[in-house]
Amino acid sequence: MAADNLILDTSMNDPVNPNIVAIGGGTGLSNLLMGLKYWTNNLTAVVTVSDDGGSSGRLRKDLGIPPPGDARNCLTALAPDSYTKQLFQYQFDKGTSLYGHRLGNLILAAVQQGTGNFEKSLEISATLLNSKGSVLPVSNRNDIVLMGKTVRGDILVGESVIGNSSEKIRDVWIEPKSTEASSSVLTAIEKADLLVFGPGSLYTSVIPNFLFQGMGMAIAKSKAPKLFVCNVATELYETDGLNAQDHVRIFETITGVKCSHVILNANCKDIPEEVGRHCIYPEAFVNDPSVKILLKDVINEDDRVMHDADKLAREIMDVTFTRNTIVH
């Protein structure tokens, strides 16, 4: 893929390879990276460390390591096709004690056990995969617990519980509250030409990254555009009934982070009822002229609950490059 009609921004660290930091988790972030990796080599993914379900949750409990699943997905998204990449994504079948584990999670766990540092294990694994860019955990701590409160005041403990709550969520926070973000993450934010927030599960994958000490201040100091990528579909329980403006409002209220740009999907169609999810129809943002709304067709026509990685990457690069002069 080539960047047609490249737009040069002379304020960038490198106008050919802009420095982009994408912050999120889950399949949304890894999908975004699969598109962006063709446009720049200066790409950093920041992933949450509060996941407590599935293979990641089991390894976290058994080995006392940060959950590796989101990081593995991002590493493989940034990697070229290879047998090693296939191995990292291999999932063990039923009937064994390894059922549900992906080999990449076990490799990350093994490297982390050897180095004693999760961030270092991601760096080593990125070399094995020949991944472009880098993947950073928002913290190297393994004891982060995501907490939530429902609209009726019930306290929810753990990412899995929050994501599956049938009660609407009012607030989320992390314990310990005083946990600082990794210095590597704060440095990456400081150097970024563009900051991308999401897409991903709003309360359990995206917002948790911004709850660590230092994140809000680092982002506020950055002069880079701050782009919120709104999900294209609601998620069962977690964001049922929320519209596009709700997503941005909730994100900004809980995190204290102000967005300068928001990408909304313009190609919205009804999703079959049995899927249990609904297209997030774009609404006009009329109360805050400081936010630039980008209404774009970014849908995956083959899976309408997901962004199209290439479409989304092109729109993100437009935000990066349209700050100065077009070079034909």
C-alpha positions in Angstrom: 0.0 0.0 0.0 1.3 3.4 -0.9 0.4 6.8 0.6 -1.0 8.8 -2.5 -0.7 12.5 -2.5 1.5 12.6 0.6 0.9 15.6 2.8 3.9 17.0 4.4 3.8 18.4 8.0 7.1 20.2 8.7 6.3 20.2 12.5 6.6 16.4 12.6 9.6 14.5 14.0 9.7 12.6 10.6 7.3 13.8 7.9 7.7 10.5 6.0 7.2 8.3 9.0 5.0 10.2 11.5 5.2 9.1 15.1 1.8 7.7 16.0 0.9 6.4 19.5 -2.3 4.3 19.6 -3.8 3.6 23.0 -6.4 0.9 23.6 -6.8 -2.8 23.8 -8.8 -5.8 22.5 -9.4 -6.6 18.9 -10.2 -2.9 18.0 -6.6 -1.8 18.6 -4.9 -4.7 16.8 -7.3 -4.2 13.9 -6.3 -0.6 13.6 -2.6 -1.5 13.7 -3.0 -3.9 10.8 -3.9 -0.8 8.6 -1.5 1.7 10.1 1.6 -0.4 9.8 1.7 0.2 6.0 1.9 4.0 6.5 4.6 4.5 9.1 7.4 2.6 10.9 7.1 4.9 13.9 4.1 3.2 15.5 3.6 2.5 19.2 0.7 0.6 20.7 -0.1 1.1 24.4 -2.2 -1.8 25.8 -4.1 -2.2 29.0 -3.0 -4.6 31.8 -6.3 -5.1 33.7 -7.6 -8.1 31.6 -8.6 -10.9 34.0 -10.4 -13.4 31.7 -9.5 -16.3 29.4 -6.0 -17.4 28.8 -4.6 -14.0 29.9 -6.4 -14.2 33.2 -5.3 -17.7 33.9 -1.6 -16.9 33.2 -1.9 -13.7 35.3 -3.3 -15.7 38.2 -0.9 -18.7 37.9 2.3 -16.9 37.1 1.9 -13.5 38.6 2.5 -11.7 35.3 0.6 -8.9 33.5 -2.1 -10.3 31.1 -0.4 -11.0 27.7 -3.4 -11.3 25.3 -3.9 -7.8 24.1 -0.1 -7.3 23.7 0.2 -10.5 21.7 -2.6 -9.4 19.4 -0.9 -6.1 18.8 2.5 -7.7 18.2 1.1 -10.1 15.6 -0.9 -7.3 14.0 2.3 -5.4 13.5 4.2 -8.5 12.1 4.5 -9.6 8.5 2.9 -13.0 7.6 5.2 -15.8 8.7 5.1 -19.2 10.3 6.2 -17.6 13.6 3.2 -15.3 13.5 0.9 -18.3 12.9 2.5 -20.0 15.9 1.9 -17.0 18.1 -1.8 -17.1 17.3 -2.1 -20.9 17.6 -4.8 -21.9 20.2 -4.7 -25.2 21.9 -7.8 -27.4 21.6 -10.1 -29.0 24.1 -9.1 -32.1 26.0 -5.7 -30.8 27.4 -4.6 -28.7 30.3 -3.5 -26.1 27.8 -7.1 -25.7 26.4 -7.8 -22.0 25.5 -4.2 -20.9 25.7 -2.6 -19.3 22.7 1.1 -20.2 22.2 2.0 -16.6 21.9 0.7 -16.0 25.4 2.8 -18.8 26.7 5.9 -17.5 24.9 5.4 -14.0 26.4 4.9 -15.6 29.8 8.1 -17.6 29.5 10.2 -14.6 28.3 8.7 -12.5 31.1 9.6 -15.1 33.7 13.1 -15.1 32.4 13.6 -11.3 32.2 11.3 -10.3 35.1 10.1 -7.4 33.0 6.9 -7.6 30.9 7.9 -4.6 28.7 11.2 -6.4 27.9 9.4 -9.6 27.0 7.3 -7.6 24.4 10.5 -6.1 22.9 12.1 -9.6 22.6 8.9 -11.1 21.1 8.7 -8.2 18.6 12.1 -9.1 17.4 11.1 -12.8 17.0 8.0 -11.7 15.0 9.9 -8.9 13.0 7.1 -6.6 14.1 7.0 -3.0 12.9 6.9 -0.4 15.7 6.6 -1.4 19.3 4.0 -2.5 21.9 4.1 -1.1 25.4 2.1 -2.1 28.5 0.7 1.0 30.2 2.2 -0.5 33.4 4.5 -3.4 34.2 2.5 -4.2 37.3 0.7 -7.5 37.5 -1.8 -6.6 40.3 -4.0 -4.0 38.6 -7.7 -4.5 39.2 -10.3 -2.6 37.2 -13.2 -1.5 39.4 -16.6 -0.2 38.4 -19.8 1.3 39.8 -23.2 0.9 38.2 -25.8 3.6 37.9 -27.6 2.1 41.0 -24.4 2.1 43.0 -23.3 -1.5 42.9 -19.5 -2.0 43.0 -18.1 -4.3 40.4 -14.6 -6.0 40.8 -12.7 -7.0 37.7 -12.6 -6.4 34.0 -14.7 -9.5 33.1 -17.4 -8.7 35.6 -17.7 -5.1 34.4 -17.8 -6.1 30.7 -20.6 -8.6 31.4 -22.7 -6.4 33.8 -26.3 -6.1 32.7 -26.5 -2.9 34.8 -25.4 0.3 33.1 -21.9 1.5 34.2 -21.5 4.9 35.8 -17.7 4.9 36.5 -14.6 2.8 36.4 -11.2 3.2 38.1 -8.1 1.1 38.9 -6.8 -0.3 42.1 -4.2 0.7 43.3 -5.3 4.2 42.3 -1.8 5.6 42.8 -0.2 3.4 40.1 1.9 5.3 37.7 2.1 4.8 34.0 5.3 3.3 32.6 7.9 5.9 31.9 8.3 4.4 28.4 4.7 5.1 27.7 4.9 8.7 28.9 8.0 9.3 26.8 6.2 7.9 23.7 3.3 10.3 24.3 5.7 13.2 24.6 7.3 12.4 21.2 4.1 11.6 19.3 2.9 13.4 16.2 -0.6 12.0 16.7 -2.3 10.3 19.6 -5.1 7.8 18.8 -7.6 6.7 21.4 -9.3 3.4 20.7 -11.2 1.7 19.1 -12.1 -1.0 21.6 -14.3 -1.9 24.5 -15.0 1.5 26.0 -15.0 0.8 29.8 -12.7 -2.3 29.8 -10.1 -1.8 27.1 -9.9 1.9 26.2 -10.6 3.9 29.3 -8.4 1.9 31.8 -5.2 3.0 30.0 -5.9 6.6 31.0 -6.5 5.9 34.7 -2.8 5.6 35.5 -1.0 8.5 37.1 0.8 10.7 34.6 -1.3 9.8 31.6 -3.6 12.8 31.8 -0.8 15.3 32.3 1.4 13.8 29.5 -1.5 13.9 27.0 -2.5 17.5 28.0 1.1 18.7 27.4 1.2 17.1 24.0 0.6 19.4 21.0 -0.3 16.4 18.8 -3.8 16.0 17.6 -5.8 13.8 20.0 -8.1 11.5 17.9 -10.9 9.4 19.4 -11.9 6.5 17.1 -15.5 5.7 18.0 -16.6 2.1 17.8 -18.8 1.2 14.8 -21.2 -1.0 16.9 -22.3 -1.3 20.5 -21.2 -4.2 22.6 -23.6 -6.5 24.4 -24.1 -5.2 28.0 -21.1 -2.9 28.1 -22.3 -0.2 25.7 -25.9 -1.2 24.9 -27.9 1.8 24.0 -25.0 4.3 23.8 -24.8 6.6 20.9 -21.7 8.2 19.4 -21.8 11.3 21.5 -22.3 9.1 24.6 -19.0 7.3 23.8 -17.0 10.5 23.6 -18.7 12.1 26.6 -18.1 9.1 28.8 -14.5 8.8 27.7 -13.7 12.5 28.4 -15.6 12.5 31.7 -14.0 9.5 33.2 -10.4 10.1 31.9 -10.3 13.9 32.0 -8.7 13.7 28.5 -10.0 16.2 25.8 -10.2 15.0 22.2 -9.4 17.3 19.3 -10.8 15.0 16.6 -13.4 12.2 16.5 -13.9 9.7 13.7 -17.4 8.4 13.3 -18.6 5.8 10.8 -20.8 7.3 8.1 -21.8 4.0 6.5 -24.3 2.8 9.1 -26.8 0.0 8.4 -28.8 -2.2 10.7 -27.0 -5.3 12.1 -29.0 -8.6 12.2 -30.9 -8.8 15.5 -29.3 -12.2 16.4 -25.8 -10.6 16.6 -27.0 -8.6 19.7 -25.1 -5.5 18.7 -26.3 -2.3 17.0 -24.7 0.1 14.6 -23.6 3.4 16.3 -25.4 5.9 14.2 -23.5 9.3 14.0 -25.1 12.3 15.6 -24.1 15.9 15.2 -21.9 17.3 18.0 -23.3 20.8 18.3 -22.2 21.8 21.8 -18.4 21.9 21.3 -17.0 23.5 18.2 -13.4 22.8 19.4 -13.9 19.1 18.4 -13.5 18.3 14.7 -15.9 15.5 13.8 -14.8 13.3 10.9 -17.8 11.5 9.4 -16.2 8.8 7.2 -17.0 5.4 5.7 -14.7 3.2 7.9 -16.9 0.0 8.1 -15.8 -3.5 7.3 -18.5 -4.6 4.8 -17.8 -8.3 5.6 -18.1 -7.8 9.4 -20.2 -4.7 10.2 -19.3 -4.7 13.9 -15.6 -4.0 13.0 -13.7 -1.2 11.3 -12.1 -1.8 7.9 -8.4 -1.6 8.8 -7.3 0.0 5.5 -10.2 2.6 5.4 -9.6 3.6 9.0 -5.8 3.9 8.5 -6.3 6.3 5.5 -8.6 8.6 7.6 -6.2 8.6 10.5 -3.3 9.5 8.2 -5.3 12.4 6.9 -5.5 13.8 10.4 -1.8 13.4 10.7 -0.8 15.0 7.5 -3.4 17.7 6.9 -1.8 20.1 9.4 0.3 21.8 6.7 1.0 21.6 3.0 -0.1 19.0 0.4 2.8 17.6 -1.7 1.6 16.0 -4.9 
